[in-house]
Amino acid sequence: MKPRRILLAVTGLSPQVVTETLYALAVNSDTPWIPTEIHLITTAEGKQRAELALLSGDPGWLPRLCKDYDLPTIAFGKKYIHCVERSDGQPLADIATPEDNERLADLITETVRELTADNDSAVHASIAGGRKTMGFYLGYALSLFGRPQDSLSHVLVSEPFESSWDFFYPTPYSKVITIRGNKLEDTKNARVSLADIPFVRLREGMDGRLLQGTARFSDTVAAAQKALRPPELIIDRKALCIQAADQRIVLPPKELALYSLFAERLLNGRPPLSAPPKDAPDLKWAARFLASYRDLRDGQLDDIDRTETALKDGMDGDYFSYTKSKLHKRLRGTLGSAVARPYLIDDGGTRPRRYCLDLPARAVRFGKLADTDK
């Protein structure tokens, strides 16, 4: 179990979802999961209600639950309540316009990105509270950024306690409250459980820069959509760059020469190649590589003489592996691991390794990219 365990919830006018979800996770479970901290995403009114209902001395439902069920102290306070803000930085009272929805989506996306950036954390997200759009955005954000240790749920409360303002969790003792219709019920008779919600994890397909920097909802969705598109590779040898997954990437000549070599073999229907021997320079491999190298900018490269001299006795396995590794690192760094995967030079997966560009031939072409000479 991760040392940092985070319960993340969206709330509107019903902060009860926090204590209900906490009860289901930490008390009413065969394998209790007790968060070390709780984070809420809400509006200005939701923030006020959460502070009064959960944090105040009376009723103080969160510390009361922890006391009733002997739970450890859970970090939660005003700084853990993330409020949607207007463009001027003031808390937003409600989600009423498309612009409000956009700010809400961005706040949820950035909060989930930040909380999942810690490798020592596990996030349990609840979509039970707030407007339907809040739950949708939270589930979507967890699908975009979620890891194997993260989970998603909706809390289920038995009738007639559901939607009752006075109900916060099943008490271990008798406590009579007023419910709808001015009827009385005992909270010790309530049943609260969680419906686990499976979700598709798309994190590996994200652009690495979105995992590290501020994440806007529209940008992360675009990155996820990019990962699902059919691959397309354009190689512009004159401009020393490629376009992969709609992303332009400038490549050093050696890396582009190796990449072009495998792209040419794919387009010509040639079979995969074994790598040159590790300790025995291979003249045939050097000839292949140099022919591809000379095609870049029609042979007008500053270091072509130096490269020919370095390979005059042949290319060995170290030269090949180093160049391929640098190429792969550049592709993964720009595209993200999952998006880059089909564009990498494939080794066949079994020994003896045989290398090729494992893309459909129709997805690859050589040509001039637009605006490359600007």
C-alpha positions as CSV (number, residue, x, y, z in Angstrom):
1,M,0.0,0.0,0.0
2,K,1.3,3.4,-1.0
3,P,2.4,5.7,2.0
4,R,0.4,8.6,0.6
5,R,-3.2,7.8,0.0
6,I,-5.5,10.5,-1.3
7,L,-9.3,10.6,-1.3
8,L,-10.3,13.1,-4.1
9,A,-13.9,14.1,-4.4
10,V,-16.0,16.7,-6.3
11,T,-18.7,18.2,-4.2
12,G,-21.5,20.7,-4.7
13,L,-24.1,21.4,-2.0
14,S,-23.7,17.9,-0.4
15,P,-20.4,17.5,1.5
16,Q,-21.8,14.3,2.9
17,V,-20.2,12.4,0.0
18,V,-16.9,12.8,1.7
19,T,-17.8,11.1,4.9
20,E,-20.0,8.5,3.1
21,T,-17.1,7.6,0.8
22,L,-14.6,7.6,3.7
23,Y,-16.8,5.3,5.7
24,A,-17.2,2.9,2.8
25,L,-13.4,2.8,2.1
26,A,-12.1,2.7,5.7
27,V,-14.9,1.0,7.7
28,N,-17.3,-1.0,5.5
29,S,-14.6,-2.8,3.5
30,D,-13.0,-6.3,3.7
31,T,-9.7,-4.6,2.9
32,P,-9.9,-1.1,4.5
33,W,-8.3,1.7,2.6
34,I,-7.7,4.7,4.9
35,P,-6.6,7.9,3.2
36,T,-3.8,10.0,4.6
37,E,-5.3,13.1,3.1
38,I,-8.5,14.3,1.5
39,H,-8.9,16.8,-1.3
40,L,-12.1,18.4,-2.6
41,I,-12.9,20.3,-5.8
42,T,-15.9,22.5,-5.5
43,T,-17.5,26.0,-6.0
44,A,-17.5,28.9,-3.5
45,E,-20.8,27.7,-1.9
46,G,-19.6,24.1,-1.9
47,K,-16.4,25.2,-0.1
48,Q,-18.4,27.0,2.6
49,R,-20.6,24.0,3.1
50,A,-17.7,21.6,3.3
51,E,-15.9,23.8,5.8
52,L,-19.0,24.2,8.1
53,A,-20.1,20.6,7.9
54,L,-16.8,18.8,7.9
55,L,-14.3,21.0,9.6
56,S,-16.2,23.1,12.2
57,G,-16.3,22.2,15.9
58,D,-20.0,21.5,15.6
59,P,-21.1,19.4,13.8
60,G,-17.6,18.5,12.6
61,W,-18.7,15.4,10.8
62,L,-15.2,14.4,9.6
63,P,-13.4,14.3,13.0
64,R,-16.6,12.8,14.5
65,L,-16.4,9.9,12.0
66,C,-12.7,9.3,12.7
67,K,-13.5,9.3,16.5
68,D,-16.5,6.9,16.2
69,Y,-14.5,4.4,14.2
70,D,-11.0,4.9,15.7
71,L,-9.5,6.1,12.5
72,P,-6.1,7.8,12.4
73,T,-5.8,11.6,11.8
74,I,-6.4,12.4,8.1
75,A,-4.9,15.6,6.7
76,F,-7.8,17.9,5.6
77,G,-8.3,21.6,5.9
78,K,-9.0,24.7,3.9
79,K,-5.9,24.3,1.8
80,Y,-7.2,20.9,0.7
81,I,-10.4,22.4,-0.8
82,H,-9.7,23.5,-4.4
83,C,-12.3,26.1,-5.5
84,V,-13.1,26.9,-9.1
85,E,-12.2,30.5,-9.7
86,R,-13.3,33.3,-12.1
87,S,-10.8,34.9,-14.5
88,D,-10.1,37.6,-11.8
89,G,-9.1,34.9,-9.3
90,Q,-12.3,35.2,-7.2
91,P,-14.1,31.9,-6.2
92,L,-16.9,30.9,-8.6
93,A,-20.3,30.7,-6.9
94,D,-21.7,28.2,-9.4
95,I,-21.0,26.6,-12.8
96,A,-23.3,28.5,-15.1
97,T,-21.5,29.3,-18.4
98,P,-19.4,27.5,-20.9
99,E,-16.4,29.5,-19.6
100,D,-17.2,28.3,-16.1
101,N,-17.2,24.7,-17.4
102,E,-13.8,25.2,-19.0
103,R,-12.3,26.5,-15.8
104,L,-13.8,23.6,-13.9
105,A,-12.4,21.1,-16.4
106,D,-8.9,22.7,-16.2
107,L,-8.9,22.7,-12.4
108,I,-9.9,19.1,-12.1
109,T,-7.4,18.1,-14.8
110,E,-4.5,20.0,-13.2
111,T,-5.4,18.7,-9.7
112,V,-5.5,15.1,-10.9
113,R,-2.2,15.5,-12.8
114,E,-0.5,17.0,-9.7
115,L,-1.8,14.3,-7.3
116,T,-0.8,11.5,-9.6
117,A,2.7,12.9,-10.3
118,D,3.9,11.5,-6.9
119,N,5.0,7.9,-7.4
120,D,4.4,7.3,-3.7
121,S,0.8,8.3,-3.9
122,A,-2.4,6.4,-4.7
123,V,-5.6,8.3,-5.5
124,H,-9.1,7.2,-4.9
125,A,-11.5,9.5,-6.8
126,S,-15.2,9.7,-6.0
127,I,-17.6,11.1,-8.6
128,A,-20.6,11.0,-6.3
129,G,-20.9,14.7,-5.5
130,G,-21.4,17.9,-7.4
131,R,-22.9,18.5,-10.8
132,K,-22.9,15.7,-13.4
133,T,-20.3,17.6,-15.4
134,M,-17.9,17.6,-12.3
135,G,-18.1,13.8,-12.0
136,F,-17.6,13.4,-15.7
137,Y,-14.5,15.6,-15.8
138,L,-13.1,13.8,-12.7
139,G,-13.6,10.4,-14.3
140,Y,-12.1,11.6,-17.6
141,A,-9.1,13.2,-15.9
142,L,-8.4,10.0,-14.0
143,S,-8.6,8.0,-17.2
144,L,-6.0,10.4,-18.7
145,F,-3.6,10.5,-15.8
146,G,-4.5,7.5,-13.6
147,R,-2.0,4.8,-12.7
148,P,-2.5,1.1,-11.8
149,Q,-2.8,2.1,-8.1
150,D,-5.5,4.7,-8.6
151,S,-9.2,3.9,-8.4
152,L,-12.6,5.4,-9.1
153,S,-16.0,4.9,-7.4
154,H,-19.5,6.2,-6.8
155,V,-20.9,5.9,-3.2
156,L,-24.3,4.1,-2.7
157,V,-26.5,5.1,0.2
158,S,-29.5,3.1,1.1
159,E,-33.0,4.6,1.2
160,P,-34.3,6.7,2.9
161,F,-31.0,8.2,3.9
162,E,-29.9,9.2,0.4
163,S,-30.0,12.9,-0.2
164,S,-30.8,13.6,3.5
165,W,-29.0,16.7,4.7
166,D,-28.7,15.3,8.3
167,F,-27.1,12.0,7.2
168,F,-23.3,11.8,6.9
169,Y,-22.5,8.2,7.7
170,P,-23.9,5.1,9.5
171,T,-23.1,5.7,13.2
172,P,-22.0,2.8,15.5
173,Y,-24.6,3.9,18.0
174,S,-28.2,5.0,17.7
175,K,-28.7,8.5,16.3
176,V,-32.2,9.6,15.1
177,I,-32.4,12.2,12.3
178,T,-35.2,13.7,10.2
179,I,-35.5,12.6,6.6
180,R,-37.8,13.5,3.7
181,G,-41.4,13.8,4.6
182,N,-40.5,14.9,8.1
183,K,-40.0,11.2,9.1
184,L,-37.5,9.9,11.7
185,E,-34.9,7.3,11.0
186,D,-31.9,5.9,12.9
187,T,-28.5,6.4,11.2
188,K,-27.2,3.1,12.6
189,N,-29.6,1.3,10.3
190,A,-28.1,2.9,7.1
191,R,-26.1,1.0,4.6
192,V,-23.3,2.6,2.6
193,S,-21.1,0.9,0.0
194,L,-19.0,1.8,-3.0
195,A,-19.6,0.9,-6.6
196,D,-16.1,0.6,-8.2
197,I,-15.9,2.1,-11.6
198,P,-13.4,0.5,-14.0
199,F,-11.7,3.0,-16.3
200,V,-9.3,2.9,-19.2
201,R,-5.9,4.2,-18.3
202,L,-4.4,6.3,-21.1
203,R,-1.5,7.8,-19.2
204,E,1.2,6.0,-21.2
205,G,-0.1,7.6,-24.3
206,M,0.3,11.2,-23.0
207,D,2.8,13.6,-24.2
208,G,5.5,13.6,-21.5
209,R,5.4,17.4,-21.3
210,L,1.7,17.3,-20.2
211,L,2.6,15.0,-17.4
212,Q,5.1,17.4,-16.1
213,G,3.6,20.9,-16.6
214,T,0.3,22.6,-16.1
215,A,-2.4,20.5,-17.7
216,R,-5.4,22.0,-19.5
217,F,-8.3,19.7,-20.2
218,S,-8.5,20.5,-23.9
219,D,-4.7,19.9,-24.3
220,T,-4.8,16.5,-22.5
221,V,-7.8,15.3,-24.5
222,A,-6.1,16.3,-27.7
223,A,-3.0,14.3,-26.6
224,A,-5.1,11.3,-25.8
225,Q,-6.8,11.5,-29.2
226,K,-3.5,11.8,-30.9
227,A,-2.4,8.5,-29.3
228,L,-5.5,6.8,-30.9
229,R,-5.0,8.0,-34.4
230,P,-3.5,5.8,-37.1
231,P,0.2,6.4,-37.4
232,E,1.6,8.6,-40.2
233,L,5.2,9.4,-40.8
234,I,6.7,12.0,-43.2
235,I,10.4,12.3,-43.6
236,D,11.9,15.5,-44.9
237,R,15.5,14.7,-45.6
238,K,16.3,18.2,-46.9
239,A,15.1,19.9,-43.7
240,L,16.5,17.2,-41.4
241,C,13.1,16.6,-39.7
242,I,10.2,14.3,-39.6
243,Q,6.5,14.6,-38.8
244,A,5.1,11.8,-36.7
245,A,1.6,11.9,-35.1
246,D,1.2,15.4,-36.4
247,Q,4.3,16.5,-34.4
248,R,7.4,17.9,-36.2
249,I,10.7,16.6,-34.8
250,V,14.1,17.9,-35.9
251,L,16.6,15.0,-35.9
252,P,20.4,15.1,-36.0
253,P,21.8,13.7,-39.3
254,K,23.0,10.4,-37.9
255,E,19.7,9.6,-36.3
256,L,17.7,10.7,-39.4
257,A,20.0,8.7,-41.7
258,L,19.4,5.5,-39.7
259,Y,15.7,6.2,-39.6
260,S,15.6,6.9,-43.3
261,L,17.4,3.7,-44.0
262,F,14.7,1.6,-42.3
263,A,11.9,3.7,-43.9
264,E,13.4,3.0,-47.4
265,R,13.6,-0.7,-46.7
266,L,9.9,-0.7,-45.6
267,L,8.8,1.1,-48.7
268,N,10.8,-1.2,-50.9
269,G,9.5,-4.3,-49.3
270,R,12.9,-5.3,-48.0
271,P,13.2,-7.8,-45.0
272,P,14.4,-6.8,-41.5
273,L,18.1,-6.5,-40.8
274,S,20.3,-7.9,-38.1
275,A,22.4,-5.4,-36.3
276,P,26.1,-5.2,-37.1
277,P,28.3,-7.3,-34.8
278,K,29.2,-5.7,-31.5
279,D,33.0,-6.1,-31.8
280,A,33.5,-6.5,-35.5
281,P,32.9,-3.5,-37.8
282,D,30.6,-4.4,-40.8
283,L,31.5,-2.8,-44.1
284,K,28.1,-3.6,-45.6
285,W,26.3,-1.9,-42.8
286,A,28.6,1.1,-43.1
287,A,27.8,1.3,-46.8
288,R,24.1,1.2,-46.2
289,F,24.2,3.9,-43.5
290,L,26.5,6.2,-45.5
291,A,24.3,6.0,-48.6
292,S,21.4,7.1,-46.5
293,Y,23.5,9.8,-44.8
294,R,24.6,11.3,-48.2
295,D,20.9,11.6,-49.2
296,L,20.3,14.1,-46.5
297,R,20.4,17.6,-47.9
298,D,21.7,16.1,-51.1
299,G,25.0,15.4,-49.4
300,Q,25.6,19.0,-48.3
301,L,26.3,18.2,-44.6
302,D,29.1,19.8,-42.7
303,D,30.3,16.6,-41.0
304,I,30.0,14.1,-43.9
305,D,33.7,13.7,-44.2
306,R,34.1,13.1,-40.5
307,T,31.3,10.5,-40.5
308,E,32.9,8.7,-43.5
309,T,36.2,8.6,-41.8
310,A,34.6,7.2,-38.6
311,L,33.0,4.4,-40.6
312,K,35.8,3.7,-43.1
313,D,36.5,0.3,-41.5
314,G,32.8,-0.5,-41.1
315,M,29.9,0.1,-38.5
316,D,29.9,-2.0,-35.3
317,G,27.0,-2.8,-33.0
318,D,27.9,-0.1,-30.5
319,Y,27.6,2.7,-33.2
320,F,24.3,1.2,-34.3
321,S,22.8,0.8,-30.8
322,Y,23.9,4.3,-29.7
323,T,22.4,6.0,-32.7
324,K,19.1,4.0,-32.4
325,S,18.9,4.7,-28.6
326,K,19.3,8.5,-29.2
327,L,16.6,8.4,-31.9
328,H,14.2,6.5,-29.7
329,K,14.8,8.8,-26.7
330,R,14.1,11.8,-28.9
331,L,10.9,10.3,-30.3
332,R,9.6,9.3,-26.8
333,G,10.5,12.6,-25.3
334,T,8.5,14.5,-27.9
335,L,5.6,12.2,-28.5
336,G,5.2,10.3,-25.2
337,S,6.0,6.6,-24.8
338,A,2.7,5.2,-26.1
339,V,2.4,7.5,-29.1
340,A,6.0,7.0,-30.0
341,R,5.8,3.2,-29.8
342,P,4.7,2.4,-33.5
343,Y,7.4,4.9,-34.8
344,L,10.3,3.1,-33.1
345,I,12.7,0.8,-34.9
346,D,11.3,-2.6,-33.9
347,D,13.7,-5.5,-32.9
348,G,11.2,-8.3,-33.6
349,G,10.8,-9.2,-29.9
350,T,12.8,-12.5,-30.2
351,R,16.3,-13.6,-30.6
352,P,18.1,-13.3,-32.9
353,R,17.1,-9.6,-33.1
354,R,16.1,-8.4,-36.5
355,Y,15.3,-4.7,-37.0
356,C,12.7,-2.9,-39.1
357,L,10.3,0.0,-39.1
358,D,7.1,-1.8,-38.2
359,L,4.6,0.6,-39.7
360,P,2.2,0.0,-42.6
361,A,4.0,1.1,-45.8
362,R,1.0,3.3,-46.6
363,A,1.7,5.3,-43.4
364,V,5.2,6.3,-44.5
365,R,6.4,8.7,-47.2
366,F,9.4,11.0,-48.0
367,G,8.6,14.6,-48.9
368,K,8.8,18.2,-48.1
369,L,7.0,19.4,-45.0
370,A,5.2,22.7,-45.2
371,D,7.0,25.8,-44.1
372,T,10.3,23.9,-43.5
373,D,12.3,26.7,-45.1
374,K,10.9,29.5,-42.9
